[in-house]
Amino acid sequence: MAQILAPSPKCQMGAPKHSFITSPAASSRLWSSVVLKQNKQSGKLKYSSKFRVLAVQSDDSTVNRLEGLLNLDTKPYTDKIIAEYIWIGGSGIDLRSKSRTIEKPVEHPSELPKWNYDGSSTGQAPGEDSEVILYPQAIFRDPFRGGNNILVICDCYTPAGEPIPTNKRARAAEIFGDKKVVGEIPWFGIEQEYTLLQQNVKWPLGWPVGAFPGPQGPYYCGVGADKSWGRDISDAHYKACLYAGINISGTNGEVMPGQWEFQVGPSVGIEAGDHIWCARYLLERITEQAGVVLTLDPKPIEGDWNGAGCHTNYSTKSMREDGGYEVIKKAILNLSLRHKEHISAYGEGNERRLTGKHETASIDTFSWGVANRGCSIRVGRDTEKKGKGYLEDRRPASNMDPYVVTSLLAETTLLWEPTLEAEALAAQKLALNV
């Protein structure tokens, strides 16, 4: 479980002294506004490592006086901190949050009070009994407020202490708390793809409004004004995650222009879900400041364009040790037998993405292969060569719930046992598949 560490140097998210406007006419100036503050000294640009919180400029270019207040350092004047309680809303993918004052810095979620919110306003409770209780579960440093202020990942319960239907973390915690699962130390590396949209037209960033860019090819990991749109958002998010204590391991531009990816992991058990949800929250906040819309739709643009997935890399202790390749193959066999159960839990609209094209397998057919990105499950060449390692589940959509996907992988491969007849039949099918 993520924990707040000792106070670190102040880090504030940032923009140049004169922030940007978000009208279409200002789009050419947008990307200089998100990450670095520029200062001219001796005729040279100096880039400061200090982040600053954005303050949006009005249309008449009047300086927004909120900026100084947003960046106030309260530590010299009070021990109190601000805790931003974050939870998942009624759709199962929307994030909500609200703030409260805590009397002093904390180091563990157990030190924080439970809280409540109006569930009737988030689609999670009826109006006549609307109170939903927030249970703090994981703490991260707050890169927007800096200092000792924190972000708190919560899950949601009824006043009687029962997890509400959208609380998928509670079930995941049960699975990851099983002794057999704990002993296998499950590792996850999650590749979160996302798409950036222009705010007013909901069309991908960098695309001509109402028209299309050139075909896919030059955009994946591309560099240049005609190949990459949104790098400042990706970089700002990268630094914010590192500051927060999220186990982010990398980023890259994706195949479709305006689409990006970040990777979180390796993370153990329930921590993977906590870190992905917090990383998503940071990305929502950063795109909010930049005047850009974030979408996790698995196929935001129909046609000959790649969709957005959330490939999940997975291994257990037995897979990582000598002889692990046979353990991986047994895990794949189990996954093949529960393909429908996994697909039903792997994100809304995934059928529009898993078509068998654009580096995906068909949603209706389970397949696996070595170094094959058109399969349901991919095994790396290095894993095959070493005889141990990990597998990659390429089926989850970009809008999947990481608590659901990670716990389902652990359950299917470590706790669920197929019948001998089903296992034998699946083994025959998989042999033919390979």
Secondary structure, 3 states (H helix, E strand, C coil): CCCCCCCCCCCCCCCCCCCCCCCHHHHHHHHHCCCCCEEEECCEEEECCCCCCCCCCCCCCCCCCHHHHHCCCCCCCCCCEEEEEEEECCCCCCEEEEEEEECCCCCCHHHCCCEEEEHHHCCCCCHHHCEEEEEEEEEEECCCCCCCCEEEEEEEECCCCCECCCCCHHHHHHHHCCHHHHHHCCEEEEEEEEEEEECCCCCECCCCCCCCCCCCCCCCCCCCCCCCCCHHHHHHHHHHHHHHCCCEEEEEECCCCCEEEEEEEEEECCHHHHHHHHHHHHHHHHHHHHCEEEECCCCCCCCCCCCCEEEEEEECHHHHCCCHHHHHHHHHHHHHHCHHHHHHCCCCCHHHCCECCCCCCECCCCCEEECCCCCCEEECHHHHHHCCCCEEECCCECCCCHHHHHHHHHHHHHHCCCCHHHHHHHHHHHHHHC
